[in-house]
């Protein structure tokens, strides 16, 4: 069976759908020796190249998703012209496919980033219609008036349209800094910071602590990653509206049992 080229390559982890569509438009992908165009289809028996390199079209491994604790001072990009560190430098290497970031975090924002080898999963999670809930821990400087808190949950007009926090919870604090936990169902650029700035608040620290059903947790240190557990994988695929089958438990190899010894008759 064949399917749309960008969907097939994304599902096999060769890039996100948007990336692959751009590559097709730039003439970087061929199908059976012909430069691909949007709308082309391909299947396992076709020969597809990306930038002249033949890519496998048969799924050889199960989809994988990892949680990465991004520290401040890393970019969510593969390469930076200025040589600044990127999140991809700290991810495990893959034999086939590539890591696709599910969303982004700003240079000065830390916290949970998800990466997957399943381009279809990434596309579903990032699509606005899915409305995946994101939770952030926000530390603001100075006093916050009740009116500012009300505005943040009822709506603030930004340059790209109205926005608001779905929920806002006081998380305590001492001195000049105060913590709040907020949730959003959109992935607009710098939305948390821009919302706070719109009501006169200064954000001194921002950390994403949850993406959909996956939480950052306390055990995952900054700059480290972990594979999602089966229950997290199932919940994430369910959020994206996709099917996922947990891996079958491995059977432990059993040593061949020795035949029972037969009793010998005593010699007379």
C-alpha positions in Angstrom: 0.0 0.0 0.0 1.1 3.5 -0.7 0.4 6.8 1.2 1.3 10.4 0.9 5.0 10.9 0.8 5.2 13.4 3.7 3.0 11.2 5.9 5.0 8.1 5.1 8.4 9.7 5.8 7.1 11.4 9.0 5.6 8.2 10.3 9.0 6.4 9.8 10.8 9.2 11.7 12.7 10.9 8.8 11.4 14.3 9.8 8.2 16.1 10.7 5.4 16.6 8.2 6.1 20.3 7.8 9.9 19.7 7.4 9.3 17.1 4.7 6.8 19.3 2.9 9.4 22.0 2.7 12.0 19.5 1.4 9.6 18.5 -1.3 8.9 22.1 -2.3 12.7 22.7 -2.4 13.3 19.7 -4.7 15.3 17.8 -2.1 13.3 14.5 -2.3 13.1 12.0 -5.2 10.8 9.0 -5.8 12.2 6.4 -8.1 14.7 8.9 -9.6 12.1 11.6 -10.2 11.9 14.8 -8.2 8.9 14.6 -5.9 6.0 17.0 -5.7 3.4 17.6 -3.1 0.7 15.0 -3.4 3.0 12.2 -4.5 2.6 8.8 -2.9 5.1 6.0 -2.1 5.3 2.6 -0.5 7.8 0.1 0.8 8.9 -1.0 -2.7 9.7 2.5 -3.9 13.2 4.1 -3.8 13.1 7.4 -2.1 16.1 9.7 -1.5 16.4 12.8 0.7 19.3 15.1 -0.4 20.6 12.2 -2.5 20.6 9.7 0.4 18.4 6.6 0.1 16.1 6.3 3.1 14.5 3.1 4.3 10.8 2.8 3.9 10.2 -0.2 6.1 9.6 0.3 9.8 12.4 -1.5 11.5 11.8 -0.5 15.1 9.0 0.5 17.4 8.3 4.2 17.8 10.2 5.8 20.7 9.5 8.8 22.8 11.9 10.4 25.3 11.5 13.1 27.9 14.4 15.6 28.1 14.9 18.1 30.9 16.1 21.2 29.0 18.2 23.6 31.0 18.4 27.4 30.5 20.8 28.4 27.7 20.1 25.7 25.1 18.3 26.2 21.8 15.6 23.9 20.4 17.3 23.6 17.0 19.7 21.2 15.4 22.4 23.7 14.6 23.1 27.3 15.6 25.2 29.7 13.4 26.6 31.3 16.5 27.7 28.0 18.0 25.4 28.0 21.0 24.5 24.7 22.6 21.4 22.9 21.3 19.1 20.3 22.9 20.0 17.8 20.1 23.6 17.5 21.3 22.5 15.7 24.4 20.1 13.1 23.0 20.8 9.4 22.4 22.0 8.4 18.9 19.6 6.5 16.6 20.6 3.9 14.0 17.6 4.7 11.8 15.4 7.8 11.6 15.9 11.0 13.7 14.6 12.7 16.7 11.7 15.1 16.2 11.0 17.7 18.8 7.4 18.0 20.0 7.2 21.8 20.2 9.9 24.1 21.4 11.1 25.9 24.5 12.8 29.4 24.4 16.5 29.8 25.1 15.8 31.1 28.6 13.1 28.6 29.4 13.8 25.3 31.0 11.8 22.1 31.6 10.1 19.2 29.8 10.7 18.6 26.1 9.4 15.5 24.3 11.3 14.0 21.4 10.0 11.1 19.2 10.9 9.0 16.2 7.2 9.0 15.1 6.6 12.0 12.9 2.8 11.4 12.8 2.7 11.5 16.6 4.6 14.8 16.7 2.4 16.3 14.1 -0.8 15.3 16.0 0.5 16.6 19.3 1.6 19.9 17.9 -1.6 20.6 15.8 -3.7 23.3 17.3 -6.9 21.2 17.0 -5.5 18.6 19.5 -5.3 21.3 22.2 -2.7 19.4 24.3 -2.5 21.0 27.8 0.9 22.4 28.8 1.7 23.3 32.4 4.4 25.8 33.5 5.9 26.9 36.8 6.3 30.7 36.6 8.3 32.8 39.0 7.3 36.5 38.9 9.1 39.4 40.5 7.2 41.7 42.9 3.6 41.9 44.0 0.7 40.6 41.8 -2.6 42.3 42.1 -5.9 40.5 42.1 -6.9 42.4 39.0 -3.8 41.1 37.1 -4.6 37.5 38.1 -8.2 38.0 36.9 -7.0 39.3 33.5 -4.6 36.4 33.0 -7.5 33.9 33.2 -10.2 36.0 31.5 -8.2 37.2 28.5 -5.5 39.6 27.4 -5.1 41.0 23.9 -1.7 40.2 22.4 -0.3 41.2 19.0 -1.3 37.9 17.5 -4.8 37.8 19.1 -6.4 37.2 22.5 -4.9 34.8 24.9 -5.4 33.5 28.5 -4.3 30.9 30.9 -6.7 27.9 31.3 -5.8 27.7 34.9 -3.7 29.7 37.4 -2.7 28.3 40.8 -0.7 30.1 43.5 2.3 27.9 44.3 3.8 30.1 47.1 7.1 31.9 47.5 9.0 34.2 49.7 10.5 37.7 49.5 10.4 39.4 46.1 9.6 36.3 44.1 6.4 34.4 43.9 5.5 31.1 42.1 2.4 30.3 40.1 1.5 27.2 38.1 -0.4 28.0 34.8 -1.7 25.9 32.0 -2.2 26.6 28.3 -3.7 24.7 25.3 -1.8 26.6 22.7 1.9 26.6 21.6 2.3 30.2 20.6 5.8 31.7 20.7 6.7 33.0 24.2 3.0 33.0 25.1 3.5 32.7 28.9 6.0 35.5 29.1 4.0 37.8 26.8 0.8 37.2 28.8 2.6 38.2 32.0 4.3 41.2 30.5 0.9 42.4 29.2 -0.4 42.8 32.7 2.8 44.3 34.0 4.5 41.3 35.5 8.2 40.4 35.2 9.0 36.7 34.8 12.3 35.8 36.5 12.1 32.1 35.8 10.0 29.8 33.6 9.9 26.0 33.6 7.6 23.6 31.7 6.6 20.9 34.1 4.1 18.9 32.1 3.1 18.3 28.5 -0.2 16.5 28.1 -0.1 13.4 30.3 3.7 13.4 30.7 5.2 15.1 33.7 8.8 16.3 34.2 9.1 14.9 37.7 11.8 15.5 40.2 14.1 12.7 39.4 15.1 13.9 35.9 17.9 16.3 36.2 18.7 19.2 33.8 20.5 18.0 30.7 19.3 14.4 31.1 16.7 12.3 29.3 14.7 9.2 29.9 12.5 6.8 27.8 8.8 7.1 28.5 7.2 4.2 30.4 4.6 2.1 28.6 1.7 3.7 30.6 3.0 7.2 29.5 3.3 6.1 25.9 -0.3 4.8 25.9 -1.6 8.0 27.4 0.3 10.2 25.0 -0.9 8.2 21.9 -4.4 8.3 23.2 -4.1 12.1 23.6 -3.0 12.3 19.9 -5.9 10.1 18.8 -3.5 7.3 17.6 -3.3 3.6 18.3 -0.3 2.2 20.3 0.3 -1.3 21.3 2.6 -2.0 24.3 5.6 -4.2 23.6 5.1 -7.8 24.5 7.1 -8.9 27.6 10.2 -10.8 26.9 10.3 -14.4 27.7 13.3 -15.4 29.9 15.4 -18.1 28.3 15.1 -21.3 30.3 17.9 -23.7 30.7 17.2 -27.2 29.6 16.3 -29.3 32.5 18.4 -32.4 33.2 16.7 -35.7 33.1 16.1 -37.1 36.6 18.6 -39.5 37.9 17.4 -43.1 38.2 18.2 -44.9 41.3 20.8 -47.6 41.0 20.3 -51.0 42.5 22.9 -51.8 45.0 25.5 -54.3 43.9 25.2 -57.8 45.5 
